[in-house]
Amino acid sequence: MEAIQIKLTGEIAKYYDVYYRVNAQQFGWMGWAKNGQSSGTSGFGFQLEAIQIKLVKKGGKAPGTTNNGFRDGLKKYVDKRGKGLIKGSKQKIYHLPGSQYYKKTTIPIRMFKTEVEAYKEGFRPAK
């Protein structure tokens, strides 16, 4: 299992939001998803190692960050000419456009179109 979706039904759904996050192989703890959103990964073949679930009063604050709750490994990151935008560093770490160290990776040794492509070449995701 790579990802989950959880949704409340019945009377409880009127009063609570369900938040959940997963610990995915290679990525660790991901951001919180809620009310049927996907949490985990797709395309990598990584297993889920743990799941956390919390009920929060409807409209309440998320228990933590909601960034990066789901990673689609087959999503393409390409420029207008179809060239890959994912940077692979000499440390065998790949960086997505907009990520913390993307602009600091000025001399990439490889460029990739998808995260799965980078992973299959022996690169790991940035933390």
C-alpha positions as CSV (number, residue, x, y, z in Angstrom):
1,M,0.0,0.0,0.0
2,E,1.5,3.4,-1.1
3,A,-1.2,5.8,-0.1
4,I,-4.5,6.2,1.9
5,Q,-7.6,8.3,1.9
6,I,-9.9,8.5,4.9
7,K,-13.3,10.2,5.0
8,L,-15.8,10.4,7.8
9,T,-19.4,9.6,7.1
10,G,-22.7,10.0,9.0
11,E,-23.4,12.4,11.8
12,I,-19.8,12.7,13.0
13,A,-18.8,14.2,9.6
14,K,-20.9,17.3,10.4
15,Y,-18.8,18.1,13.5
16,Y,-15.3,16.8,12.8
17,D,-12.6,16.8,10.2
18,V,-10.4,13.7,10.0
19,Y,-6.7,14.5,9.6
20,Y,-4.2,11.8,8.8
21,R,-0.6,11.4,7.7
22,V,1.7,8.6,6.8
23,N,5.3,7.6,7.2
24,A,6.3,6.5,3.7
25,Q,9.4,4.5,3.0
26,Q,12.3,6.8,1.8
27,F,10.3,10.0,2.6
28,G,9.5,9.6,6.3
29,W,6.6,11.5,7.8
30,M,4.6,13.4,5.2
31,G,2.3,16.4,5.7
32,W,-1.3,16.0,7.0
33,A,-4.1,15.3,4.6
34,K,-7.8,15.6,5.5
35,N,-11.3,14.4,4.6
36,G,-10.6,12.1,1.6
37,Q,-7.4,13.7,0.3
38,S,-4.6,11.3,-0.7
39,S,-1.7,10.8,1.8
40,G,1.4,8.9,0.8
41,T,3.1,8.3,-2.6
42,S,2.2,7.0,-6.0
43,G,4.4,5.4,-8.7
44,F,7.4,4.7,-6.4
45,G,6.3,1.3,-5.0
46,F,7.2,2.6,-1.5
47,Q,5.3,1.0,1.4
48,L,3.6,2.8,4.2
49,E,5.4,2.2,7.5
50,A,3.0,4.0,9.9
51,I,-0.2,6.0,9.9
52,Q,-1.4,8.8,12.3
53,I,-5.1,9.8,12.5
54,K,-6.6,12.7,14.5
55,L,-10.1,14.1,14.7
56,V,-10.3,17.9,14.8
57,K,-13.5,20.0,15.4
58,K,-14.9,21.1,12.0
59,G,-12.9,24.1,10.7
60,G,-10.2,23.7,13.4
61,K,-6.5,24.0,12.8
62,A,-4.6,21.1,11.3
63,P,-2.4,19.2,13.8
64,G,0.8,20.2,11.8
65,T,2.0,21.1,8.3
66,T,-0.3,20.2,5.4
67,N,2.6,20.6,2.9
68,N,3.9,17.6,1.0
69,G,1.2,15.2,2.1
70,F,1.2,13.3,-1.2
71,R,4.0,12.7,-3.8
72,D,3.1,11.5,-7.3
73,G,6.4,10.0,-8.5
74,L,5.2,10.1,-12.1
75,K,4.4,13.8,-12.2
76,K,6.4,15.5,-14.9
77,Y,8.6,18.5,-14.2
78,V,9.6,19.8,-17.6
79,D,10.3,23.1,-19.3
80,K,8.6,24.3,-22.5
81,R,11.0,22.2,-24.6
82,G,10.3,19.0,-22.6
83,K,13.6,19.0,-20.7
84,G,13.6,17.7,-17.2
85,L,13.7,20.2,-14.3
86,I,14.5,17.9,-11.4
87,K,18.2,18.5,-10.4
88,G,20.4,15.6,-9.3
89,S,23.4,16.6,-7.2
90,K,26.8,15.0,-6.9
91,Q,25.7,13.7,-3.5
92,K,23.0,11.6,-5.3
93,I,20.2,13.8,-3.9
94,Y,17.5,15.1,-6.2
95,H,15.8,18.5,-5.8
96,L,12.3,19.5,-7.1
97,P,11.7,23.0,-8.5
98,G,10.7,25.3,-5.7
99,S,12.3,23.1,-3.0
100,Q,14.6,24.5,-0.3
101,Y,17.9,23.7,-2.1
102,Y,16.8,23.8,-5.7
103,K,18.4,27.2,-6.6
104,K,21.5,26.4,-4.6
105,T,22.1,23.3,-6.7
106,T,23.9,25.2,-9.4
107,I,25.9,22.4,-11.1
108,P,23.6,19.4,-11.2
109,I,25.2,16.2,-12.5
110,R,21.9,15.0,-14.0
111,M,18.4,16.3,-14.8
112,F,15.3,14.3,-14.5
113,K,11.7,14.6,-15.7
114,T,10.1,12.6,-12.8
115,E,11.0,11.6,-9.2
116,V,10.7,7.9,-10.1
117,E,13.3,8.4,-12.9
118,A,15.7,10.0,-10.4
119,Y,15.1,7.3,-7.8
120,K,15.7,4.5,-10.3
121,E,19.0,6.1,-11.1
122,G,20.1,5.9,-7.5
123,F,19.2,9.4,-6.3
124,R,17.3,10.0,-3.1
125,P,14.8,12.8,-2.3
126,A,16.0,15.8,-0.4
127,K,14.8,16.0,3.2
